[in-house]
Amino acid sequence: MSYSIYTDGSIHENPGKGAWACVIVHDNERQAVVGFAESTTSNRMEILPAIEGLKRTPERAKVKVVSDCKYLVDGFNKWMDKWIARHWLNSGGKPVLNQDLWRELRKLVSTREVEFIWVRGHNGHEMNEEVHRLACEELDRQINE
């Protein structure tokens, strides 16, 4: 079972109201999922769609998470093991921000074969543009309600 999850977040002010979106692709079928937070940060809105997308994939699935967010991709690919080795402290000795989300993401990844891939944002990548649009539309919808 192979899945691709495309993710993006959008925020009104940082911190402030935010939205996120992911599109899960499996067997040429797409499932879009969006969410909103009344008070959040841009980094939380970038991690959350990866979590929500992974929750919708079965354990042991092979999953590619594609994001234009270096914080998400590098956080998992480069920094996670170092944070854990330092008991969730960053290189400056301070607690890792968004630790609750990183821990949840790590737990989901532990039961799947996950690859995090970075793509340049707003550069014509069809699925990146789609999730960006969905996140912005959800944020606008929530703000204007």
C-alpha positions in Angstrom: 0.0 0.0 0.0 1.5 3.3 -1.1 0.3 6.7 -0.2 1.4 10.3 -0.9 0.4 13.1 1.5 0.7 16.7 0.3 0.6 19.3 3.1 0.5 23.0 3.7 -0.5 25.5 6.4 -1.7 29.1 6.3 -1.9 31.7 9.0 -3.5 35.1 9.4 -1.0 36.5 12.0 1.8 34.6 13.7 0.6 33.7 16.3 -3.0 34.0 15.3 -5.8 32.2 13.4 -4.5 29.4 11.2 -5.6 26.7 8.8 -4.0 23.6 7.3 -4.7 21.2 4.5 -3.6 17.9 3.3 -4.4 15.8 0.2 -3.9 12.1 0.5 -3.4 10.2 -2.8 -3.8 6.5 -3.0 -4.7 4.4 -6.0 -5.3 7.6 -8.1 -7.9 8.7 -5.6 -7.6 12.0 -3.7 -8.9 12.8 -0.3 -8.7 16.4 0.9 -8.7 17.2 4.6 -8.7 20.7 6.1 -8.6 22.1 9.6 -8.6 25.4 11.5 -7.2 26.7 14.8 -8.3 29.8 16.5 -4.9 30.5 18.1 -1.8 28.9 16.7 1.5 29.5 14.9 2.7 28.9 11.4 4.9 26.0 12.4 2.0 24.2 14.1 0.0 24.6 10.9 2.8 23.0 8.9 3.1 19.9 11.2 -0.6 19.3 11.8 -1.5 18.3 8.2 1.2 15.7 8.2 -0.2 14.2 11.4 -3.8 14.3 10.2 -2.8 12.8 6.8 -0.9 10.0 8.5 -3.8 9.2 10.8 -5.8 8.4 7.6 -3.3 5.8 6.4 -3.1 2.3 7.6 -0.3 1.0 9.8 2.6 -0.5 7.8 1.7 1.6 4.8 4.5 3.1 2.7 3.9 6.9 2.8 5.5 9.9 1.2 4.8 13.2 3.0 5.5 16.1 0.6 5.8 19.6 2.0 7.2 23.0 1.1 8.1 23.5 4.8 11.7 23.0 5.8 10.8 23.0 9.4 8.6 19.9 9.0 10.9 18.0 6.6 14.2 18.9 8.3 12.6 18.5 11.7 11.9 14.9 11.0 14.8 14.1 8.7 17.6 15.9 10.5 16.7 17.1 13.9 14.4 14.5 15.5 17.0 12.0 16.6 19.2 14.8 18.1 16.2 16.2 20.0 15.5 12.8 21.4 19.1 12.2 22.4 19.1 15.5 24.2 15.8 14.7 26.0 13.8 17.0 23.8 16.1 20.0 24.1 17.3 21.9 21.0 20.9 22.6 20.2 20.7 25.7 22.4 19.5 23.7 25.4 16.0 25.0 25.3 12.9 22.8 25.1 11.9 21.9 21.5 8.9 23.9 20.4 5.7 22.1 19.3 7.0 19.0 21.2 3.4 17.7 21.5 3.0 17.6 17.7 6.5 16.2 17.1 5.9 13.4 19.5 2.5 12.6 17.9 4.1 12.6 14.5 6.9 10.4 15.6 4.4 7.9 17.0 2.5 7.7 13.7 5.7 7.4 11.7 6.9 4.5 13.9 4.1 2.3 12.5 4.5 3.2 8.9 7.3 3.5 6.3 7.4 7.3 5.9 9.6 9.5 3.7 9.5 13.2 4.1 10.2 15.2 0.9 10.7 18.9 0.5 9.5 20.8 -2.6 9.9 24.4 -3.3 6.7 26.2 -2.5 4.7 28.3 -4.9 6.8 27.0 -7.8 4.2 25.3 -10.0 4.2 22.0 -8.2 0.5 21.0 -8.8 -0.2 19.3 -5.5 1.7 21.9 -3.5 -0.4 24.6 -5.1 -3.6 22.6 -4.4 -3.0 22.2 -0.7 -1.9 25.8 -0.4 -5.1 26.9 -2.0 -7.2 24.6 0.3 -5.5 25.9 3.4 -5.9 29.6 2.4 -9.6 29.0 1.5 -10.2 27.3 4.8 -8.6 30.2 6.7 -10.6 32.8 4.7 -13.8 30.9 5.3 -13.2 30.7 9.1 -12.2 34.4 9.4 -15.2 35.6 7.4 -17.8 33.5 9.2 
